[in-house]
Amino acid sequence: MLLSLFLFSCSKQDLPAPQLKNTVAATSTTAAVSVTSNSWMTALADNTNIAAISIPGTHDSGARVEPVSGTAKCQDLSIADQLEAGIRYLDIRCRHIDNAFAIHHGAIYQNLNFDDVLTACKTFLTNHPKEVIVMSVKEEYDPSNNTRTFEQTFDTYVSKYGIISLGATVPALGDVRGKIVLLRRFSATTTPKGIDATSWADNTTFTINNGNANLKIQDNYIVNDNASKWSNVTALWTESSSTGNSTLYINYTSGYKPLIFGIPSITSVSGTINPQIETYFSTHTSGRYGIVPMDFANSTRSNAILHTNF
């Protein structure tokens, strides 16, 4: 039974391991610009394209529950606390059940629903109307007891909350302040419905050029060797910081090490990679590093990344 839980939780994406926790919104001054983690985008010009900036994010943002240590939990902070800490990219995994979305990591229900996620986002954006959230939405685990498609249920949330931007191109901040920018990882019959990322490749570094947006993504989540993972991460940072702004870079620092029988260990990866992120941005203090989704994000790493914009 224990092995079954492990294998169910570990589907086509990564898993976790606990670490530093810091929910305090930090304030500092960089290059004469006052930057506060819960409103840092306010200091950026309206004509700044989202692809042109560094954005701290979380992998499997709602995953805080696990039946066995190290198998499903990816974050310590709640969605609300992540946003306060400067996180502006949320990776949301939705199981379609009873014509609604429950937040899952593989088979594991996270005691959270999509309504909870969107309520936290709407509250945050109401309090900080010049901020922008980029949200990846992906269908997770098996659908159950539905009378409509995943897309149709998603559309009901769009209507209910009124804060999700469905543009197909990567926007400038001024066009989407106070909104959620959708990065769509589910199929749609009616478009535009967000930035189309449905051709997301598995466990690799890849590009998506869909005619409306250009994406470059590193998502090597099965990590047999931390040095190789770190090399993949830094290679994409080097590329993103030295190229033009026409491509949106998404660079996942998360992953898991497969143990015997494929049992995942998230801490084996995050325990090494997260300190390296802090070291890297202690010297790389300015530049364009794209979206950086992390496991067990905290305000220290978030602030180090967001400060590279100033």
C-alpha positions as CSV (number, residue, x, y, z in Angstrom):
1,M,0.0,0.0,0.0
2,L,2.8,2.4,0.9
3,L,4.5,1.7,-2.5
4,S,1.2,2.3,-4.2
5,L,0.8,5.7,-2.7
6,F,4.3,6.6,-3.8
7,L,3.7,5.5,-7.4
8,F,0.3,7.2,-7.6
9,S,1.6,10.5,-6.4
10,C,4.4,10.7,-8.9
11,S,2.8,11.1,-12.3
12,K,4.0,13.3,-15.1
13,Q,5.5,16.0,-12.8
14,D,7.7,16.4,-9.8
15,L,7.5,16.2,-6.1
16,P,8.9,17.9,-2.9
17,A,10.9,18.5,0.3
18,P,10.5,21.0,3.1
19,Q,12.8,24.0,3.7
20,L,13.1,27.6,4.7
21,K,9.9,29.4,5.5
22,N,9.6,33.2,5.4
23,T,6.3,35.0,4.9
24,V,7.5,38.5,5.7
25,A,7.2,40.9,2.8
26,A,10.7,42.4,2.5
27,T,11.3,46.0,1.6
28,S,14.6,47.3,0.2
29,T,16.1,49.9,-2.1
30,T,17.9,49.0,-5.2
31,A,19.2,51.6,-7.7
32,A,17.1,54.3,-6.0
33,V,13.9,52.3,-6.5
34,S,11.9,51.2,-3.5
35,V,10.9,47.6,-3.9
36,T,8.4,45.8,-1.7
37,S,7.8,42.1,-2.4
38,N,4.0,42.3,-2.4
39,S,4.0,45.2,-4.9
40,W,7.3,45.0,-6.8
41,M,5.7,45.1,-10.3
42,T,4.3,48.5,-9.5
43,A,7.7,50.0,-9.9
44,L,8.0,48.6,-13.5
45,A,6.9,50.7,-16.5
46,D,3.5,49.8,-18.2
47,N,5.2,49.1,-21.5
48,T,7.4,46.4,-19.9
49,N,6.7,43.0,-21.5
50,I,6.3,40.0,-19.2
51,A,8.9,38.2,-21.3
52,A,11.5,41.0,-20.5
53,I,11.6,40.5,-16.7
54,S,12.6,38.0,-14.0
55,I,9.6,36.5,-12.2
56,P,9.9,34.3,-9.1
57,G,7.4,31.4,-9.2
58,T,6.4,28.1,-7.6
59,H,6.2,24.6,-9.0
60,D,3.0,22.8,-8.1
61,S,2.0,25.9,-6.1
62,G,-1.0,24.3,-4.2
63,A,0.9,21.1,-3.1
64,R,1.3,21.3,0.7
65,V,-0.2,17.9,1.7
66,E,1.4,14.4,1.5
67,P,0.6,11.0,3.0
68,V,4.2,10.0,3.1
69,S,7.1,12.5,3.6
70,G,8.7,13.6,0.4
71,T,6.2,12.3,-2.0
72,A,3.7,15.1,-2.8
73,K,4.4,18.3,-0.9
74,C,6.1,21.0,-2.9
75,Q,5.5,24.2,-0.9
76,D,5.4,25.4,2.7
77,L,3.7,28.7,1.9
78,S,0.0,29.1,1.1
79,I,-1.0,30.7,-2.2
80,A,-1.7,34.0,-0.4
81,D,1.7,33.9,1.4
82,Q,3.5,33.1,-1.9
83,L,2.0,36.2,-3.5
84,E,2.9,38.4,-0.5
85,A,6.5,37.0,-0.7
86,G,6.8,38.2,-4.3
87,I,5.9,35.1,-6.2
88,R,4.1,36.0,-9.5
89,Y,4.0,32.7,-11.3
90,L,1.6,30.0,-10.0
91,D,1.6,26.4,-11.3
92,I,-1.9,25.1,-10.6
93,R,-2.9,21.4,-11.1
94,C,-6.6,20.8,-11.3
95,R,-8.5,17.5,-11.1
96,H,-11.9,17.8,-12.8
97,I,-14.4,16.2,-10.5
98,D,-18.1,16.9,-10.0
99,N,-18.0,19.7,-12.6
100,A,-15.5,21.6,-10.5
101,F,-11.7,21.7,-10.0
102,A,-9.9,20.2,-7.0
103,I,-6.2,20.9,-6.5
104,H,-4.2,17.7,-6.8
105,H,-0.6,16.5,-7.0
106,G,-1.0,13.2,-8.8
107,A,-3.6,11.2,-6.9
108,I,-3.2,13.3,-3.7
109,Y,-6.0,15.9,-3.0
110,Q,-4.4,19.0,-1.5
111,N,-7.3,20.1,0.6
112,L,-7.7,23.0,-1.7
113,N,-10.0,23.8,-4.6
114,F,-9.6,26.2,-7.6
115,D,-12.1,28.6,-5.9
116,D,-9.6,28.9,-3.0
117,V,-6.8,29.6,-5.4
118,L,-8.7,32.3,-7.3
119,T,-10.1,33.9,-4.2
120,A,-6.6,34.3,-2.8
121,C,-5.5,35.8,-6.1
122,K,-8.4,38.1,-6.4
123,T,-8.0,39.4,-2.8
124,F,-4.3,40.0,-3.5
125,L,-4.9,41.8,-6.8
126,T,-7.6,43.9,-5.2
127,N,-5.1,45.0,-2.6
128,H,-2.3,45.4,-5.1
129,P,-4.0,46.4,-8.4
130,K,-0.8,47.1,-10.3
131,E,0.5,43.6,-9.8
132,V,0.2,40.7,-12.4
133,I,0.0,37.0,-11.8
134,V,1.0,34.5,-14.5
135,M,-0.9,31.2,-13.9
136,S,-0.2,27.9,-15.5
137,V,-3.3,25.7,-15.4
138,K,-3.0,21.9,-16.1
139,E,-5.4,19.0,-15.8
140,E,-4.2,16.6,-13.2
141,Y,-5.1,13.0,-12.3
142,D,-8.3,11.3,-13.4
143,P,-11.6,13.2,-14.1
144,S,-14.6,11.9,-12.3
145,N,-18.4,12.4,-12.4
146,N,-18.5,15.3,-14.9
147,T,-21.2,16.3,-17.4
148,R,-19.0,18.8,-19.3
149,T,-15.4,19.2,-20.5
150,F,-12.5,20.5,-18.5
151,E,-12.5,23.6,-20.8
152,Q,-16.2,24.2,-20.1
153,T,-15.7,24.0,-16.4
154,F,-12.7,26.4,-16.6
155,D,-14.9,28.9,-18.5
156,T,-17.3,29.0,-15.5
157,Y,-14.4,30.1,-13.3
158,V,-13.5,32.8,-15.8
159,S,-17.0,34.2,-15.7
160,K,-17.3,33.9,-11.9
161,Y,-14.1,35.8,-11.0
162,G,-13.5,38.2,-13.9
163,I,-9.8,38.5,-13.4
164,I,-8.3,36.0,-15.9
165,S,-6.8,37.5,-19.1
166,L,-7.2,35.1,-22.0
167,G,-4.9,36.9,-24.5
168,A,-2.9,34.5,-26.7
169,T,0.2,36.7,-26.8
170,V,2.7,37.5,-24.0
171,P,1.4,40.9,-22.8
172,A,2.9,44.1,-21.5
173,L,2.3,44.8,-17.8
174,G,0.2,47.8,-18.5
175,D,-2.3,45.7,-20.4
176,V,-2.9,43.2,-17.6
177,R,-2.4,44.9,-14.3
178,G,-4.7,43.5,-11.7
179,K,-5.2,40.4,-13.8
180,I,-4.2,36.7,-14.0
181,V,-2.4,35.9,-17.3
182,L,-3.3,32.4,-18.3
183,L,-0.7,30.0,-19.5
184,R,-2.9,27.1,-20.8
185,R,-1.7,23.5,-20.6
186,F,-5.1,22.0,-21.4
187,S,-6.8,21.7,-24.8
188,A,-9.4,24.3,-25.9
189,T,-11.9,24.4,-28.7
190,T,-12.6,28.1,-28.3
191,T,-9.6,30.4,-28.7
192,P,-7.9,32.7,-27.7
193,K,-7.8,31.1,-24.3
194,G,-4.6,32.2,-22.8
195,I,-1.0,31.6,-24.0
196,D,-1.1,28.2,-25.6
197,A,1.4,25.8,-23.9
198,T,-0.5,22.6,-24.8
199,S,2.6,21.1,-26.6
200,W,4.5,21.0,-23.3
201,A,7.2,18.3,-23.6
202,D,8.0,15.8,-20.9
203,N,11.1,16.0,-18.7
204,T,13.3,18.0,-21.1
205,T,14.2,21.5,-22.3
206,F,12.1,22.6,-25.3
207,T,10.6,25.4,-27.2
208,I,7.0,26.2,-28.1
209,N,6.3,28.5,-31.1
210,N,2.6,28.6,-31.6
211,G,2.2,31.6,-33.9
212,N,1.2,33.9,-31.1
213,A,3.9,33.4,-28.5
214,N,7.4,32.0,-28.3
215,L,8.4,30.0,-25.2
216,K,11.6,28.3,-24.0
217,I,11.1,25.9,-21.1
218,Q,13.4,23.9,-19.0
219,D,11.4,21.2,-17.1
220,N,13.9,18.4,-16.5
221,Y,12.1,17.1,-13.4
222,I,13.5,13.6,-13.1
223,V,16.8,14.3,-11.5
224,N,19.3,11.5,-11.2
225,D,22.2,14.0,-10.7
226,N,21.8,17.4,-9.1
227,A,24.9,18.8,-11.0
228,S,23.3,18.0,-14.3
229,K,20.0,19.6,-13.2
230,W,21.8,22.7,-12.0
231,S,23.7,22.9,-15.3
232,N,20.3,22.8,-17.2
233,V,19.0,25.6,-15.0
234,T,22.1,27.9,-15.3
235,A,22.4,27.3,-19.1
236,L,18.9,28.7,-19.6
237,W,19.6,31.7,-17.3
238,T,22.7,32.4,-19.4
239,E,20.6,32.2,-22.6
240,S,17.7,34.3,-21.3
241,S,20.0,37.0,-20.0
242,S,21.9,37.3,-23.3
243,T,19.0,37.3,-25.8
244,G,16.2,39.6,-26.9
245,N,12.8,39.9,-25.2
246,S,10.7,38.1,-27.8
247,T,10.8,34.7,-26.0
248,L,9.2,34.0,-22.6
249,Y,11.6,31.8,-20.6
250,I,10.3,29.4,-18.0
251,N,13.1,27.7,-16.0
252,Y,11.9,25.0,-13.5
253,T,14.4,24.6,-10.7
254,S,12.3,21.8,-9.2
255,G,12.6,18.1,-9.5
256,Y,12.8,14.8,-7.7
257,K,15.3,12.0,-7.5
258,P,13.9,8.5,-8.2
259,L,14.8,6.0,-5.5
260,I,14.2,2.3,-5.5
261,F,11.0,1.3,-7.4
262,G,10.8,4.9,-8.7
263,I,9.9,6.3,-5.3
264,P,10.5,10.1,-5.5
265,S,12.7,12.1,-3.2
266,I,12.1,15.8,-3.5
267,T,14.3,16.9,-0.7
268,S,17.3,15.2,-2.4
269,V,16.9,17.9,-5.1
270,S,15.5,21.0,-3.4
271,G,17.9,20.7,-0.5
272,T,20.8,21.1,-2.9
273,I,19.3,23.3,-5.6
274,N,17.6,26.0,-3.4
275,P,20.8,27.1,-1.7
276,Q,22.5,27.3,-5.1
277,I,19.7,29.6,-6.3
278,E,20.5,32.0,-3.4
279,T,24.2,31.9,-4.1
280,Y,23.7,32.4,-7.9
281,F,21.6,35.5,-7.4
282,S,23.9,37.0,-4.8
283,T,26.3,37.7,-7.7
284,H,23.9,37.8,-10.6
285,T,22.0,40.9,-9.3
286,S,20.8,42.4,-12.6
287,G,19.4,40.9,-15.8
288,R,16.6,39.0,-17.5
289,Y,16.2,35.5,-16.1
290,G,12.6,34.8,-17.0
291,I,10.1,32.9,-14.9
292,V,11.8,30.8,-12.2
293,P,9.4,28.2,-10.6
294,M,10.8,26.7,-7.4
295,D,9.9,24.1,-4.8
296,F,9.6,25.4,-1.3
297,A,9.9,29.0,-2.3
298,N,10.5,31.6,0.3
299,S,10.8,35.4,0.4
300,T,14.7,35.2,0.4
301,R,14.9,33.5,-2.9
302,S,11.9,35.3,-4.3
303,N,13.4,38.7,-3.5
304,A,16.8,37.8,-4.9
305,I,15.1,37.0,-8.2
306,L,12.7,39.9,-8.4
307,H,15.5,42.4,-7.5
308,T,17.3,41.6,-10.7
309,N,14.7,43.8,-12.5
310,F,15.9,47.0,-10.8
